[in-house]
Amino acid sequence: MQVVSGFLTALFGLLATGVMLALLAATSRRVMGAPVGWVRAGVVSLLSLTGASSALTYGLRTAGWAAPDGRLTVQPFVALAAVVLTFAWAFVLGLCVLLVLELLVPTGTVPTPWRAWRGLRQGRRETRRYAQILAIGVRHGLGGALSRGARQPDGSRLSRTDERRLATGLRDALSDAGVTFVKFGQVLSTRRDLLTPTIADTLATLQSDVPPAPWPDVEAALVGSLGRPVDEVFAAFSAEPLASASVGQVHAARLPDGRAVVVKVQRPGAREQVEVDLAILGRLARRIERDTAWGRSLGVVALAEGFAASLREELDYTTEAENTLALRAALGVRSGVVAGASQGDGAGQDGGAGGSREPAVIVPDVVLELSGPTLLVLEHLDGTPVGRAGDLLAGLDGTTRSALASRLLAATLEQVLVAGTFHADLHPGNVLVMASGGLGLLDMGSVGRLGEPERLALAAVLLAVDADDAVAATDALLELLDAPPDLDVRRLERAVGQVIVRFRGAGAGGAMFTALFRLVTDAGLAVPPQVAAAFRTFTSLEGTLRLLDPTFDLVASARETAQPLVRRVVTTEGLRNRATSLFLGLAPELERLPRRLAKITSDVENGRFTVSVRTFAHAEDRAFLAGLVQQVVSTVVAAAAVVAAVVLLVADGGPQLGGGVALFPVLGAALGFVGTVLGVRVLVFAFRGLPGPTGSRT
């Protein structure tokens, strides 16, 4: 029985201690007014509780208020006051410790044991990979480019030989680093607004050559995505891939109904490898932007973050399926492509008044019932990528090749200007020369979208360039982009006029879009991501059009093609409908306008016209003022309580509580407790800041 009683007593004590610790931790978090971690709050509370218990026992015995056997020798309420004040001040000391910890090591900066273990494992992988990437960069002669004070890559401080050497080393290093870095280099090659032509052209030659994954691994991934064996879903499936990359690979297959399809399957472990590479890329970007002038000028951190978001989106094949269907609908409805037409149907565009049919730019259909986050099943398009169709194109006459280039340009302009959904990565590997004589699009992982205001502004830019109107082109660019407050509009107008004159003649090609992009970025205008994607589309399209027809004039053809498309966007009926919508929205206000004008006139005539302004009408303004008043009041009360506590502690006399204990020191200790707690809250507010009028921290 004694053992059981002792066990129950220990259990009760443990539970009581746990409850007390939880209450102290919760109270400290509440008093601090800051998101203090439960772990540190619990640890500090445990230390405070232990220290207070030891100090109380020692103090009672030293003062003679408690006998060695634990009996009290003073009145109970005197001992109770001592207990309360001791634990109160231990609580205050704990708050001070928490405040110092929050200032030195804020909550969240020290990971939990589980997070630390996972971070250690991930960190080991990243460290090995990071060392490997740095070694690759040094091996290809990029060590100097990564050092502090490295020269700009815009050619201003590089000789032509050094620039070519830097471009070649960068291309080879990215190629050796793997497909994630190859893709990043390919994206960089389209940013001719940031890079020199030499570097951009060199990076454009980057290719990814990855051996295919073993068939057993691919089959296991297929079964995992489909939920059943491969031969139950497909009538035929080729184990040899049509194309292979580190993220996934493409196989040819046939469905039981006889349709030929291609199956894009994600490699097992691809997402984990990409995440490691993206972490390394982000670390490198931060280092380059911190240590080099050219990194800061290019904004490589923003580039890396945008690329990481895009690549993570591409890892989800559900997004690519949605993009494919969106492009298919846009081209099918607006360009005359027959929805659901399989390859070889001859679906096309109306060729004119005679109603003749031309081969269309086709987007493959999606087999949604078999597709998922790591598996994409598409209609098979019988064709050859433009990048590998040199022999096929060489056998075509100039008229046919020009027609193919014109068709691709028309489809792209229609996607951008009319549909608002467009393929944002039209490099030669993503455009097929079809066996039926048309063109097909592949890899819809990167798709841009423009709203009506952006499409109208972009159309206005094209019309202004065609009309040689620099003022109208500048106004359209300002509508399309985000201008800084100190923009010199007249200087921008002159620069735009020079670009228009420079590329007015034939043979300008896509360099005009590159020049405009560089011009607006140099002027400090912020380019929204989707608008940048549209500019990038035309930049990458130039190389594909040149392969289709080396003599193709992008600017001249864009002028001829864009005018009818712009007329479709800006129609008389559309403007009438827009004006009608605006009028309907304003109709109630216009109806009340005469009465309001009459009242204003009457009030002015009779001297009753006044203007009132409601201060702090916005909720955020009121919150800012309330927080400021709270901090001021807390500061004043805390200071007054501390001063009063000091006065009472040093004062002589006063009523006696018993046992030689005066009332004034007890009240002083209590007021000191209140003042210190309020002081801690004031310090927390001071270091965290108050919410500003716009909701930000000031």
C-alpha positions in Angstrom: 0.0 0.0 0.0 2.8 2.4 0.8 4.3 1.7 -2.6 1.0 2.4 -4.3 0.5 5.5 -2.3 4.0 6.8 -3.1 3.4 6.1 -6.8 0.1 7.9 -6.7 1.7 10.9 -4.9 4.5 11.0 -7.5 2.0 10.7 -10.4 -0.1 13.5 -8.9 3.0 15.7 -8.5 4.1 15.0 -12.1 0.6 15.9 -13.4 0.5 19.0 -11.3 3.9 20.1 -12.5 2.9 19.4 -16.1 -0.3 21.5 -15.7 1.6 24.3 -14.1 4.2 24.3 -16.8 1.5 24.4 -19.5 -0.2 27.3 -17.7 3.1 29.2 -17.3 4.1 28.6 -20.9 0.7 29.7 -22.2 0.6 32.7 -19.9 4.2 33.7 -21.0 3.2 33.5 -24.7 0.1 35.6 -24.0 1.9 38.2 -22.0 4.7 38.4 -24.5 2.2 39.1 -27.3 4.5 37.3 -29.7 4.5 33.8 -31.3 7.0 32.3 -28.9 7.7 28.7 -29.5 6.1 26.2 -27.1 9.3 24.3 -26.6 11.3 27.3 -25.4 8.4 28.6 -23.4 8.1 25.3 -21.6 11.8 25.0 -21.0 12.0 28.5 -19.6 8.9 27.9 -17.5 10.4 24.7 -16.1 13.7 26.5 -15.2 11.7 29.4 -13.6 9.5 27.0 -11.6 12.5 25.0 -10.4 14.5 28.2 -9.5 11.5 29.7 -7.7 10.9 26.6 -5.7 14.6 26.4 -4.6 14.8 30.1 -3.9 11.5 30.0 -1.9 12.7 27.1 0.3 16.1 28.7 0.9 14.5 32.1 1.7 11.9 30.8 4.1 14.5 28.9 6.1 17.1 31.7 6.0 14.5 34.2 7.3 13.3 31.8 9.9 9.8 31.6 8.6 10.0 27.8 8.2 11.3 25.2 10.5 13.7 22.5 9.3 10.8 20.0 9.4 8.8 22.3 7.0 6.4 23.9 9.5 5.7 27.6 9.1 6.7 29.9 12.0 4.8 33.0 10.6 1.2 33.7 9.8 -0.1 31.8 6.7 -1.0 34.9 4.7 2.5 36.2 5.1 4.0 33.0 3.8 1.4 33.1 1.0 2.5 36.6 0.0 6.1 35.4 -0.1 5.2 32.4 -2.3 3.1 34.6 -4.7 5.8 37.2 -5.0 8.6 34.7 -5.5 6.8 32.9 -8.2 5.7 36.2 -9.8 9.2 37.5 -10.0 10.5 34.1 -11.3 7.8 34.5 -14.0 9.1 38.0 -14.8 12.7 36.7 -15.0 11.4 34.0 -17.4 9.8 36.6 -19.5 13.0 38.6 -19.7 14.9 35.4 -20.7 12.3 34.8 -23.4 12.6 38.4 -24.6 16.4 38.0 -24.9 16.0 34.7 -26.7 13.5 36.1 -29.2 15.8 39.0 -29.9 18.9 36.8 -30.4 17.3 33.6 -31.8 13.7 34.2 -33.0 11.2 31.4 -32.9 11.5 29.2 -36.0 15.2 29.8 -36.6 16.2 26.7 -34.6 14.6 23.6 -36.1 12.8 20.9 -34.2 14.8 17.7 -33.7 12.7 16.0 -36.5 13.3 19.0 -38.8 16.9 19.1 -37.9 17.3 15.4 -38.8 15.6 15.8 -42.1 17.5 19.0 -42.8 20.8 17.2 -42.0 20.0 14.4 -44.5 18.9 16.9 -47.1 21.9 19.2 -46.3 24.3 16.3 -46.9 22.8 15.7 -50.3 22.8 19.4 -51.1 26.4 19.9 -49.9 27.7 17.1 -52.0 25.8 18.4 -55.0 26.8 22.0 -54.3 30.5 21.0 -54.2 30.0 19.1 -57.4 28.5 22.1 -59.1 31.2 24.4 -57.9 33.9 22.0 -59.1 32.2 21.9 -62.6 32.2 25.7 -62.7 35.8 26.0 -61.8 36.8 23.2 -64.3 35.2 25.2 -67.1 36.9 28.4 -66.1 34.1 30.2 -64.3 35.9 30.7 -61.0 36.7 34.3 -61.8 33.1 35.0 -62.8 31.9 33.9 -59.4 34.3 36.0 -57.4 33.6 39.3 -55.7 33.8 42.2 -58.1 33.5 40.1 -61.2 33.0 42.0 -64.4 29.7 42.6 -66.1 28.4 40.0 -68.7 27.0 42.8 -70.9 30.3 43.2 -72.7 31.1 46.6 -71.3 34.3 45.4 -69.6 34.9 42.2 -71.6 36.8 41.8 -74.8 35.1 39.8 -77.5 37.5 36.9 -76.9 36.8 36.9 -73.2 33.1 37.1 -73.8 33.1 34.1 -76.1 35.2 32.2 -73.6 32.8 33.0 -70.8 29.8 32.0 -72.9 31.4 28.7 -73.9 32.4 27.9 -70.3 29.0 28.7 -69.0 27.3 26.5 -71.6 29.6 23.6 -70.9 29.3 23.9 -67.2 25.5 24.0 -67.3 25.5 21.0 -69.7 27.7 19.0 -67.3 25.6 20.0 -64.3 22.5 18.2 -65.5 19.1 18.8 -67.0 17.9 21.2 -64.3 20.8 23.5 -65.1 20.4 22.8 -68.9 16.8 24.0 -68.7 17.9 27.1 -66.8 20.4 27.9 -69.5 17.8 27.4 -72.1 15.5 29.9 -70.3 18.4 32.3 -69.9 19.1 32.1 -73.7 15.7 33.7 -74.3 16.5 36.7 -72.1 18.2 38.7 -74.7 17.1 41.8 -72.9 19.6 40.8 -70.2 22.4 38.9 -72.0 24.6 39.8 -74.9 23.9 38.2 -78.3 27.1 36.1 -77.9 26.1 34.6 -74.6 22.5 34.2 -75.6 23.3 32.4 -78.9 25.8 30.1 -77.1 23.3 29.1 -74.4 20.7 28.5 -77.1 22.7 25.5 -78.3 22.3 23.7 -75.0 20.8 20.3 -75.4 20.0 17.6 -72.8 21.3 14.1 -73.6 20.3 11.7 -70.8 20.3 7.9 -71.2 16.8 6.4 -70.8 15.8 4.8 -67.5 15.7 1.0 -67.3 12.4 -0.4 -68.5 11.7 -2.2 -65.1 11.8 1.2 -63.4 9.6 2.8 -66.0 7.2 0.0 -65.9 6.9 0.3 -62.1 6.2 4.0 -62.4 3.5 3.3 -65.0 1.9 0.7 -62.9 2.0 3.0 -59.9 0.3 5.8 -61.9 -2.2 3.6 -63.7 -3.0 1.4 -60.8 -3.0 -1.7 -63.0 -0.6 -3.6 -65.3 0.5 -1.8 -68.5 -0.9 -4.6 -70.8 -4.4 -4.1 -69.4 -4.4 -0.5 -70.4 -2.5 -0.4 -73.7 -2.8 -2.8 -76.6 0.8 -2.1 -77.4 3.6 -0.3 -75.6 7.1 0.4 -76.8 9.8 -0.1 -74.2 12.2 2.0 -76.2 11.6 5.7 -75.5 11.1 8.3 -78.3 12.8 10.9 -76.1 14.5 10.9 -72.8 15.3 13.6 -70.2 16.2 13.5 -66.5 12.7 14.5 -65.4 10.8 12.0 -67.7 10.7 10.2 -71.0 8.2 9.6 -73.8 7.2 6.2 -75.2 5.0 5.3 -78.1 1.9 3.2 -77.4 -1.5 2.2 -78.8 -4.8 2.1 -77.0 -7.2 -0.8 -77.3 -9.5 1.2 -79.6 -6.6 1.5 -82.1 -5.6 5.2 -81.4 -1.8 5.9 -81.5 -0.7 7.8 -78.4 2.5 8.9 -76.7 3.0 8.3 -73.0 5.0 10.8 -71.0 6.1 9.2 -67.7 8.0 10.9 -64.9 11.1 9.1 -63.7 11.0 7.7 -60.2 12.9 10.1 -57.9 12.9 12.9 -60.5 11.1 15.3 -58.2 13.5 14.8 -55.4 16.5 15.3 -57.7 15.0 18.4 -59.2 14.3 19.9 -55.7 17.9 19.3 -54.7 19.1 21.0 -57.9 16.7 23.9 -57.4 18.0 24.4 -53.9 21.6 24.4 -55.2 20.6 26.8 -58.0 18.9 29.1 -55.5 22.0 29.0 -53.2 24.3 29.8 -56.2 22.0 32.6 -57.3 22.1 34.2 -53.9 25.8 33.9 -53.7 26.3 35.4 -57.2 23.9 38.3 -56.6 25.6 39.0 -53.2 29.2 38.8 -54.5 29.1 40.0 -58.1 28.1 43.2 -59.8 26.7 41.5 -62.8 24.6 39.2 -60.7 23.0 42.2 -59.0 22.4 43.9 -62.4 20.8 40.8 -63.9 18.7 40.0 -60.8 19.8 36.3 -60.8 17.8 35.5 -57.6 14.6 36.6 -59.2 15.5 34.7 -62.4 16.2 31.6 -60.3 13.0 31.9 -58.3 10.9 32.3 -61.5 12.6 29.4 -63.1 12.1 27.2 -60.0 8.3 28.0 -59.9 8.0 27.2 -63.6 9.9 23.9 -63.3 7.9 22.8 -60.3 4.8 23.5 -62.3 6.1 21.4 -65.2 6.7 18.5 -62.8 2.9 18.3 -62.3 1.6 16.8 -65.6 -1.9 17.7 -64.6 -1.0 21.3 -65.3 0.4 20.4 -68.7 -2.8 18.5 -69.5 -4.8 21.6 -68.6 -2.5 23.8 -70.7 -2.8 21.4 -73.7 -6.6 21.4 -73.6 -6.6 25.2 -73.2 -4.4 25.7 -76.3 -6.4 23.1 -78.2 -9.6 24.9 -77.4 -8.1 28.3 -78.4 -6.8 27.1 -81.7 -9.7 24.7 -82.4 -12.4 27.3 -81.9 -10.7 30.4 -83.2 -8.4 29.0 -85.9 -10.8 26.4 -87.4 -8.9 23.3 -86.0 -11.5 20.6 -85.7 -11.7 19.6 -82.0 -10.7 16.0 -81.5 -9.2 15.7 -85.0 -6.5 13.1 -85.0 -3.3 13.5 -86.8 -3.6 13.2 -90.5 -7.2 14.4 -90.7 -6.3 17.4 -92.6 -8.0 19.7 -90.2 -7.0 23.2 -91.0 -7.9 26.8 -91.4 -10.3 28.3 -93.8 -8.2 29.5 -96.7 -10.3 32.4 -97.8 -13.4 33.2 -99.7 -13.3 30.0 -101.5 -13.4 28.0 -98.3 -10.2 26.0 -99.2 -8.6 24.1 -96.3 -4.9 24.4 -95.3 -3.0 22.2 -92.9 -3.4 23.7 -89.4 -1.1 24.1 -86.4 -2.3 21.1 -84.4 -2.3 20.6 -80.7 -2.6 16.9 -79.6 -5.6 15.7 -77.7 -5.3 14.5 -74.1 -6.5 11.1 -72.8 -7.6 12.5 -69.5 -8.8 9.2 -68.0 -5.2 7.8 -68.1 -3.3 11.0 -67.3 -2.3 12.1 -63.8 0.4 14.1 -61.9 3.2 11.9 -63.1 1.7 10.4 -66.3 0.5 12.2 -69.4 -1.1 10.3 -72.4 -1.4 12.4 -75.6 -2.5 11.8 -79.1 0.4 10.9 -81.3 1.4 13.4 -84.0 3.2 12.0 -86.9 6.0 14.5 -87.6 9.6 15.6 -87.1 10.8 18.4 -84.8 11.9 21.4 -86.7 15.3 21.2 -85.1 15.8 17.8 -86.7 13.9 18.3 -89.9 16.7 19.9 -91.9 16.7 17.2 -94.7 12.9 17.3 -94.8 12.7 21.1 -95.1 15.5 21.1 -97.7 13.3 19.0 -100.0 10.5 21.6 -99.9 10.3 24.6 -102.2 10.6 28.2 -100.9 6.9 28.9 -101.2 5.9 25.9 -99.0 8.5 26.8 -96.4 7.4 30.4 -96.3 3.8 29.2 -95.9 4.8 27.0 -93.0 6.6 29.9 -91.3 3.6 32.2 -91.9 1.2 29.7 -90.5 3.2 29.3 -87.3 3.5 33.1 -86.9 -0.2 33.6 -87.5 -1.1 30.9 -85.0 1.2 32.4 -82.4 -0.2 35.9 -82.9 -3.7 34.6 -82.7 -2.9 32.8 -79.5 -1.4 35.9 -77.9 -3.7 38.6 -79.3 -7.1 36.9 -79.6 -7.2 33.8 -77.4 -5.0 35.1 -74.6 -3.6 31.6 -74.1 -0.3 30.9 -75.8 2.6 28.5 -76.0 5.4 30.2 -74.3 8.3 28.0 -75.4 8.3 27.7 -79.2 11.8 26.5 -79.7 12.6 24.2 -82.6 12.2 21.1 -80.5 8.6 21.9 -79.6 7.3 22.5 -83.2 6.7 19.5 -85.5 6.7 19.4 -89.3 3.7 17.0 -89.8 3.6 14.2 -92.3 0.3 15.7 -93.5 2.1 19.0 -94.4 1.0 21.0 -91.4 2.6 21.9 -88.1 2.1 20.6 -84.6 3.0 21.8 -81.1 4.5 19.8 -78.3 5.3 20.2 -74.6 2.6 22.5 -73.3 4.3 22.7 -69.8 5.0 26.4 -70.3 1.9 28.3 -71.3 1.2 32.0 -70.8 -2.0 33.8 -70.3 -2.9 37.4 -71.1 -6.1 39.2 -70.0 -8.0 41.6 -72.3 -6.3 44.8 -71.1 -2.8 43.3 -71.8 -3.9 41.9 -75.2 -5.3 45.3 -76.2 -2.2 47.1 -75.1 0.0 44.6 -77.0 -2.1 45.0 -80.1 -1.8 48.8 -79.8 2.0 48.4 -79.6 2.0 46.5 -82.9 -0.3 49.0 -84.6 1.8 51.9 -83.4 5.0 50.3 -84.6 3.4 49.6 -88.0 2.2 53.2 -88.2 5.7 54.6 -87.2 4.0 56.4 -84.2 6.5 56.5 -81.4 4.1 58.4 -79.1 1.4 55.9 -79.5 3.8 53.0 -79.1 5.2 54.6 -75.8 1.7 55.1 -74.4 0.8 51.5 -75.2 4.0 50.2 -73.5 3.2 52.3 -70.4 -0.3 50.7 -70.4 1.2 47.3 -70.8 4.1 47.6 -68.3 4.6 49.1 -64.8 6.4 52.4 -64.9 8.5 53.8 -62.1 7.5 57.2 -60.6 10.6 59.0 -61.9 10.3 57.8 -65.5 11.4 60.2 -68.2 8.6 59.7 -70.7 10.1 62.0 -73.4 13.4 60.2 -73.3 11.5 56.8 -73.6 9.6 58.2 -76.6 12.8 59.1 -78.4 14.3 55.7 -77.7 11.1 53.9 -78.9 11.2 56.1 -82.1 14.8 55.1 -82.7 13.9 51.4 -82.4 11.0 51.8 -84.8 13.1 53.5 -87.4 15.9 51.0 -86.9 13.7 48.0 -87.6 11.3 49.6 -90.1 12.9 47.9 -93.1 12.6 44.2 -94.1 14.8 41.6 -92.5 14.7 42.9 -89.0 13.4 39.6 -87.6 12.7 39.1 -84.0 15.5 41.4 -83.0 12.9 44.2 -82.7 11.1 42.4 -79.9 14.5 41.9 -78.2 15.4 45.5 -78.6 12.0 46.7 -77.2 12.4 44.4 -74.3 15.9 45.6 -73.5 14.8 49.2 -73.9 12.0 49.0 -71.4 14.0 47.1 -68.8 16.9 49.7 -69.2 14.3 52.4 -68.6 13.3 50.8 -65.3 9.9 49.6 -66.4 8.8 46.5 -64.6 7.7 43.7 -66.9 4.9 41.5 -65.5 5.7 37.8 -65.8 3.0 37.0 -68.4 3.9 40.0 -70.5 7.5 38.9 -70.3 6.4 35.4 -71.4 4.7 36.9 -74.5 7.9 38.8 -75.4 9.9 35.6 -74.8 7.5 33.7 -77.1 8.3 35.9 -80.0 12.0 35.8 -79.2 12.2 32.0 -79.1 9.9 31.9 -82.2 12.4 33.7 -84.3 14.9 30.8 -84.3 12.1 28.3 -85.3 10.9 30.5 -88.1 14.5 30.9 -89.4 14.8 27.1 -89.6 11.5 26.8 -91.4 12.4 29.6 -93.9 15.8 31.3 -93.6 14.5 34.2 -95.7 11.4 34.8 -93.6 10.8 38.4 -92.5 9.2 38.3 -89.0 8.5 42.0 -88.7 6.9 42.4 -92.2 4.9 39.2 -91.8 3.8 40.2 -88.3 2.5 43.5 -89.7 0.5 41.8 -92.3 -0.9 39.1 -90.0 -1.5 41.3 -86.9 -3.7 43.9 -88.6 -6.7 41.6 -89.2 -6.2 39.9 -85.8 -6.2 43.3 -84.1 -9.4 44.2 -86.0 -10.9 41.0 -84.6 -9.8 42.1 -81.1 -10.9 45.8 -81.5 -14.1 45.5 -83.4 -16.9 48.1 -83.7 -19.3 45.7 -82.1 -16.8 45.0 -79.3 -16.3 48.7 -78.6 -20.0 49.3 -78.7 -20.6 46.5 -76.2 -17.9 47.9 -73.9 -19.3 51.4 -74.1 -22.8 50.0 -73.3 -21.4 48.1 -70.3 -19.7 51.3 -69.0 -22.8 53.4 -69.5 -25.0 50.8 -67.7 -22.6 51.0 -64.8 -22.8 54.8 -64.7 -26.5 55.1 -65.4 -27.6 55.3 -61.8 -25.1 57.9 -61.0 -26.0 59.9 -64.1 -29.6 59.7 -63.1 -28.9 61.2 -59.7 -26.5 63.9 -61.0 -29.0 66.7 -61.8 -30.5 66.4 -58.3 -27.1 66.5 -56.6 -26.0 69.5 -58.7 -29.1 71.3 -57.8 -28.5 70.6 -54.1 -24.9 71.8 -54.3 -26.0 75.0 -56.1 -28.6 75.7 -53.4 -26.2 75.1 -50.6 -23.6 77.4 -52.1 -26.2 80.1 -52.6 -27.5 79.9 -49.0 -24.1 79.5 -47.4 -24.7 76.0 -46.3 -22.0 74.3 -48.5 -19.4 72.5 -46.4 -16.8 69.8 -47.0 -16.2 67.2 -44.2 -13.3 64.8 -44.1 -13.6 61.6 -42.0 -10.2 61.0 -40.5 -9.1 57.4 -39.9 -12.0 56.0 -41.9 -9.9 53.0 -43.0 -9.8 50.1 -40.6 -6.0 49.8 -41.0 -5.6 53.5 -40.0 -7.7 52.9 -36.9 -5.6 49.8 -36.1 -2.4 51.7 -36.4 -3.7 54.5 -34.1 -5.0 52.0 -31.6 -1.7 50.2 -31.5 0.2 53.4 -31.1 -2.0 54.6 -28.2 -1.7 51.1 -26.6 2.1 51.3 -26.8 2.2 54.8 -25.3 -0.3 54.0 -22.5 1.6 50.8 -21.7 4.9 52.7 -21.6 3.5 55.3 -19.2 1.8 52.8 -16.9 5.0 50.6 -16.9 7.2 53.5 -16.0 4.8 54.8 -13.3 4.5 51.3 -11.8 8.3 50.9 -11.7 8.8 54.3 -10.1 6.1 53.7 -7.5 7.7 50.3 -6.8 11.1 51.8 -6.2 9.6 54.5 -3.9 7.6 51.9 -1.8 10.6 49.6 -1.6 12.9 52.3 -0.1 10.2 53.8 2.1 10.3 53.3 5.9 7.4 52.4 8.0 3.9 51.5 6.9 1.5 48.9 8.3 3.0 45.6 9.5 1.8 42.3 8.0 3.3 40.3 10.8 6.6 38.6 11.4 8.5 41.9 10.9 7.2 42.3 7.3 6.0 45.7 6.3 3.2 46.4 3.8 5.1 48.9 1.6 7.9 46.5 0.4 5.3 43.9 -0.5 3.2 46.5 -2.5 6.5 47.7 -4.1 7.3 44.2 -5.2 3.8 43.7 -6.6 3.9 47.0 -8.5 7.4 46.1 -9.7 6.0 42.9 -11.1 3.2 44.7 -12.9 5.6 47.4 -14.3 8.2 44.8 -15.5 5.5 42.7 -17.3 4.2 45.8 -19.1 7.8 46.9 -19.8 8.5 43.5 -21.5 5.4 44.0 -23.6 6.5 47.5 -24.6 9.9 46.1 -25.6 8.2 43.4 -27.7 6.1 46.0 -29.5 9.1 48.2 -30.0 11.2 45.4 -31.6 8.4 43.9 -33.6 7.1 47.2 -34.8 3.5 48.6 -35.1 1.2 47.9 -38.1 1.5 50.9 -40.4 -1.4 52.6 -42.1 -1.0 50.4 -45.1 -0.9 47.2 -43.1 2.9 46.9 -43.3 5.4 46.8 -40.4 7.0 50.1 -39.8 
